[in-house]
Amino acid sequence: MGIGHRVAIGLGSNLGNSEATLKDALSKLDFIPGIRVEARSHLYQTAPIGPPQPDYLNACAILLTTLDPEYLLQTLLNLEKQFGRVRRERWGARTLDIDLLLYENWTIDLPHLQIPHPRMTERAFVLVPLSEIASDWVNPLTGKTIATLAQQVDRSGVKPFRQFFH
């Protein structure tokens, strides 16, 4: 694979063996042509947003990819389906959720794809793990680093779970 574009993704799971699901999803991503996992955060246990449901495990990863943003998004959605993701209700429980957070310093505003992810600056479960592996990355909409955004968000619902084993 060529050098590719630097991309940040967020991963979450609260159904089944969430720890194994997140690790397996990152392993599978590393085997998809045009994608290489460059870095992965620790796992965090987080309170859910939305209807009553179990706590989530969340993590973030940095990818290098030669895929364009729309094709990458479709690849991530297909991976969710491989892990049994069914979209029934907004913010409902899920076996695997993968969000495309940042793609280089690009901004994209399409009906099916918004980069940077439109709610990432409000979500500690994204910013805390992302700040571990991309603290100096600047959000092109806010002009602030991920580390700064992570310090400005309420982190009370985000607890360290355990390290990823590389």
C-alpha positions as CSV (number, residue, x, y, z in Angstrom):
1,M,0.0,0.0,0.0
2,G,1.2,3.5,-0.7
3,I,1.5,6.1,2.0
4,G,-2.2,6.9,1.9
5,H,-4.3,9.4,3.8
6,R,-4.4,9.6,7.6
7,V,-7.8,8.9,9.0
8,A,-9.3,8.7,12.5
9,I,-12.1,6.3,13.4
10,G,-14.1,5.7,16.6
11,L,-15.3,2.2,17.5
12,G,-17.9,1.1,20.0
13,S,-19.8,-2.0,21.1
14,N,-22.2,-2.9,23.9
15,L,-23.7,-6.2,22.8
16,G,-21.9,-9.6,23.0
17,N,-18.2,-9.8,23.8
18,S,-17.4,-6.1,23.1
19,E,-13.7,-6.4,23.9
20,A,-13.2,-9.2,21.5
21,T,-15.4,-7.5,18.9
22,L,-13.4,-4.3,18.9
23,K,-10.1,-6.2,18.7
24,D,-11.3,-8.4,15.9
25,A,-12.7,-5.4,14.0
26,L,-9.3,-3.7,14.1
27,S,-7.6,-6.9,13.0
28,K,-10.0,-7.3,10.1
29,L,-9.4,-3.7,9.1
30,D,-5.7,-4.3,8.9
31,F,-6.3,-7.0,6.3
32,I,-8.5,-4.9,4.0
33,P,-6.6,-3.8,0.9
34,G,-5.9,-0.1,1.0
35,I,-6.2,0.1,4.9
36,R,-3.4,-0.1,7.5
37,V,-4.0,0.4,11.2
38,E,-1.3,2.8,12.4
39,A,-2.3,3.3,16.1
40,R,-5.0,2.2,18.5
41,S,-6.1,3.6,21.8
42,H,-6.9,1.9,25.1
43,L,-10.4,0.7,25.7
44,Y,-12.8,2.8,27.7
45,Q,-16.1,1.9,29.4
46,T,-18.7,4.6,28.8
47,A,-22.2,5.3,29.7
48,P,-24.7,5.0,26.8
49,I,-26.4,7.9,25.0
50,G,-30.0,7.2,24.1
51,P,-32.4,4.5,25.2
52,P,-31.7,2.3,28.2
53,Q,-28.9,-0.2,27.3
54,P,-25.6,-1.6,28.6
55,D,-22.5,0.4,28.9
56,Y,-20.2,0.6,25.9
57,L,-16.6,-0.2,25.3
58,N,-15.1,2.5,23.0
59,A,-11.7,3.0,21.4
60,C,-10.2,5.0,18.5
61,A,-7.7,4.1,15.8
62,I,-5.6,5.9,13.3
63,L,-5.6,4.4,9.8
64,L,-3.6,5.0,6.7
65,T,-5.7,4.4,3.7
66,T,-5.6,4.8,-0.1
67,L,-9.5,4.6,-0.2
68,D,-11.4,7.8,-0.8
69,P,-13.7,8.9,2.0
70,E,-17.0,7.5,0.6
71,Y,-15.5,4.1,-0.3
72,L,-13.9,4.0,3.2
73,L,-17.2,4.8,4.8
74,Q,-18.9,2.0,2.8
75,T,-16.1,-0.4,3.8
76,L,-16.6,0.5,7.5
77,L,-20.4,0.0,7.2
78,N,-19.8,-3.4,5.6
79,L,-17.5,-4.4,8.5
80,E,-20.2,-3.4,11.0
81,K,-22.6,-5.8,9.2
82,Q,-20.1,-8.6,9.3
83,F,-20.2,-8.3,13.1
84,G,-24.0,-8.4,13.1
85,R,-24.9,-4.7,13.3
86,V,-28.6,-4.1,12.7
87,R,-29.8,-0.5,12.7
88,R,-33.2,-0.5,14.5
89,E,-33.3,2.7,16.5
90,R,-31.2,5.8,16.7
91,W,-28.5,5.4,19.4
92,G,-29.6,1.9,20.2
93,A,-27.5,-0.9,21.4
94,R,-25.1,-2.4,18.9
95,T,-22.6,-5.2,18.3
96,L,-20.3,-2.8,16.5
97,D,-20.3,0.9,15.6
98,I,-17.5,2.4,13.5
99,D,-17.5,6.2,12.9
100,L,-15.3,8.0,10.4
101,L,-14.2,10.9,12.5
102,L,-11.4,12.7,10.6
103,Y,-9.9,12.3,7.1
104,E,-6.7,14.3,6.9
105,N,-7.8,17.9,7.4
106,W,-10.7,17.6,5.0
107,T,-14.2,18.8,5.5
108,I,-17.0,17.0,3.7
109,D,-20.7,17.8,4.0
110,L,-22.8,15.2,2.2
111,P,-26.2,13.8,3.2
112,H,-24.6,10.4,4.1
113,L,-21.1,11.6,5.1
114,Q,-19.9,14.5,7.3
115,I,-16.2,14.9,8.1
116,P,-15.2,15.9,10.7
117,H,-17.9,13.8,12.4
118,P,-20.6,16.3,13.4
119,R,-20.9,15.3,17.1
120,M,-17.3,14.3,17.9
121,T,-16.5,17.5,19.7
122,E,-19.3,16.8,22.2
123,R,-18.4,13.2,23.0
124,A,-15.8,12.3,25.6
125,F,-16.1,8.7,24.5
126,V,-14.5,9.8,21.2
127,L,-12.2,12.6,22.4
128,V,-10.6,10.8,25.3
129,P,-9.3,7.8,23.4
130,L,-8.6,9.9,20.3
131,S,-6.4,12.3,22.4
132,E,-4.2,9.3,23.3
133,I,-3.2,8.6,19.7
134,A,-3.8,12.0,17.9
135,S,-3.5,14.7,20.5
136,D,-2.1,17.3,18.1
137,W,-4.5,16.6,15.3
138,V,-6.4,19.8,14.6
139,N,-10.2,19.6,14.0
140,P,-10.5,21.7,10.8
141,L,-13.9,23.1,11.8
142,T,-12.9,24.3,15.3
143,G,-9.2,25.0,14.8
144,K,-8.6,23.2,18.1
145,T,-6.4,20.2,18.8
146,I,-8.0,16.9,19.9
147,A,-6.2,17.3,23.2
148,T,-7.8,20.7,23.8
149,L,-11.2,19.4,22.8
150,A,-10.8,16.5,25.1
151,Q,-10.0,18.8,28.0
152,Q,-13.1,20.9,27.4
153,V,-15.6,18.0,27.4
154,D,-17.3,16.4,30.4
155,R,-15.2,13.2,30.9
156,S,-17.1,11.8,33.9
157,G,-18.9,9.0,32.0
158,V,-15.6,7.7,30.5
159,K,-13.6,5.1,32.5
160,P,-10.4,3.3,31.5
161,F,-11.2,-0.3,30.8
162,R,-7.9,-1.9,29.7
163,Q,-5.1,-1.7,27.2
164,F,-5.2,-3.1,23.7
165,F,-2.6,-5.8,23.4
166,H,-0.6,-5.2,20.3
